[in-house]
Amino acid sequence: MRLVLGLQRKLAGQLGIVLPSGADHLRPIITSRFVQLPRRPLPNHDLLKQIVLGGQLLRFVAREFPNAIFHSPGPTAGRVRPPRCVVTIHDCIYRSFPYYLGRFAVRRMYMTATERFARQASMVLTDSNFSKAELINRLGFEPDKIEILYPWVGNDFLGPLSQEEVIEARRRYSLPERFWLYLGGYDYRKNVEFLLRAYAQIINDASVPPLVLAGEIPMQHTRVTCNVMGTLRNLGFNEDQVRLPGRIDSEDMPAVYKAASLLIYPSLMEGFGLPPAEAMALGTPILSSNVSSLPEVVQNSDCLFDPRDVQSLAEKLVHASKDVDQFVSPLSEKFTEEFGIRRYLNLIGRLSH
């Protein structure tokens, strides 16, 4: 959606968007020309609905807009392929963490079909050098066909925040004056149990602030989620040590980042890693794992730790409790909308000739 909104600001009336039926909730934010797919009966199952809609969309575009450059912002598949076709594949994390594919055979078949479709596209966009290497080495994509388009931080993270907004966010979510923050989801590659084990090693130090685990935490542990509640019980944390404020409204996110003394991001694999970039945009110090794409995002090597070595993170946390400013990392221009839209238009422009 950030790409659509950025293109709307840059291109005004030159952008066309094809919406599936049932996407009426998007109309208020789409000011560009848009065309809605003709309504057709759809399956009730979400995955089957996605498969059918993808085929309908490809046939519609090839028939109605044969000379257009078609960009699918996510994996898609179908028997028809528009002549000038761009596909975004953010990552292939599901190849390293196969539980994401579930036990539904159709899901595995569909993902294979999307990979085959993307190999034949005119251009494939992906989120990082790491993801590009994964597409080449794991999926056999041609290197010359893949281009990197970094996701970018929303403009709401780049403007000034008043002290009143930060104070209000603290009040709304019952956050302490000083705290460390985790934010970024709880699926199993996010490695949150690791963070809790490292934090448990240093919790008795009086200079260590509370840890806030933001977002909706799964109450039941499954094979695709972190066992947050079980780990909290096993390590014996109390409510003052680890705070669980629940879901953070999107409009409050910048103020919550700004209120935090430190963001900790222990993920085992990311195609990009937006939370660290958002924190850096606001000047919040950060500690991040040193794997996959994250060293591309967090360019201050002092901020990185090994996400499989609890002691590695525990030592960084001790340093942070004494001098957190050493873990500030500047945000690269590459992760801003202005840079991203300019690069996107240059890439798409290649297909215009």
Phi, psi and omega in degrees: 000327177298325177296314180299312182295321178295319178293323177300318180293327185273322190256348182052244188275007185272352186263137174241137182234131176259122181252139174289160174297145182090004181259032183299334181295343181273343186301320182298336183255358179256110180261351178283171171299135175222151178237134179260134177301143173303143181288133176224154175300137182234150176295158178280333181287133186301316182293314179297324176298317179298318181296313181295316179298321179300316178295318178300315182298314182295318179295319181297312182295315181298326181279314188270334183227061187296338183258001182281157168272118182262129178237118172267119185283006177205174179303142177210168179204153178175167181284335180259136178232119176305147185302319179245101193233128177243134179234134172265125169239105186297322182191175170234047180302327181299340177285331178270334182235077191295344178301335180298334181281346178068195183256004184276111186300327181297326179297316179295318179296320180293318179298321176297321178294321179294323177296316180297318179298315183294325178300331183265359180288164178291325182207144174241127176259139177218170197272346187192167173299323177300311181296323177299315179298322178295318180295324179287309189280326183267325187250354176074027178287151176286126183304322185290345181271346186261132175235144180268125172234100181297136167300158181232159179285136178297151183298338178291346176266354186255344180274169179291145176245135178280156176298329179295322179295321179292316179298319180295321178295320176300316181294315186297325184251013178054048181267143179287170181298323181230128180201158171260147190237136161245136178207134179149014176098169187227025171285163202293338177283350182288342165068033186288330176300322177301314178301317181294323178293319178295318180296323180298331181292336187240005189296334183281353175286126185296339183274358183274123181280171175298154175258129179252121174258101186272155178101175182279115183268129178297128180283332179250132179280127174238178183289349179249010179234159172287148178268069186291308185295320177296319180292320177300317179294315184294327181271352173074028178291148173256175186292339178280334182278317180236118182260142180235086185283350182083200184295135176258124178298144186301324181289344180266352186302311181303318181292325178292316174303314184295326181288335184287145174282334186197137169259134178243127187228096189264021189302145179276338179197134177219142170288330175218288182108074186289320181306316176300320180295319179296318178297317181297324179300330182264004179079012179282129176302154187216143166239128184225151174296157188256029184242168178052230185277350192296325174296339173289327184275312182261098192269359172270107186298337178296340183273359188257147177218163179279118186282007175242003180242099183302320181296326178302313179287319181303319179295320178296321181294323176299314178298320181295327181293339181259324182207087186284340184294341179292347182255023171280135178230130182289151177275128178290146176302334182296343184255027177248157182298317183302314179293314184296316180294319178299316179293319180300313182294325176295319180293313181295327179300333178298328183276356183277346187263000000 
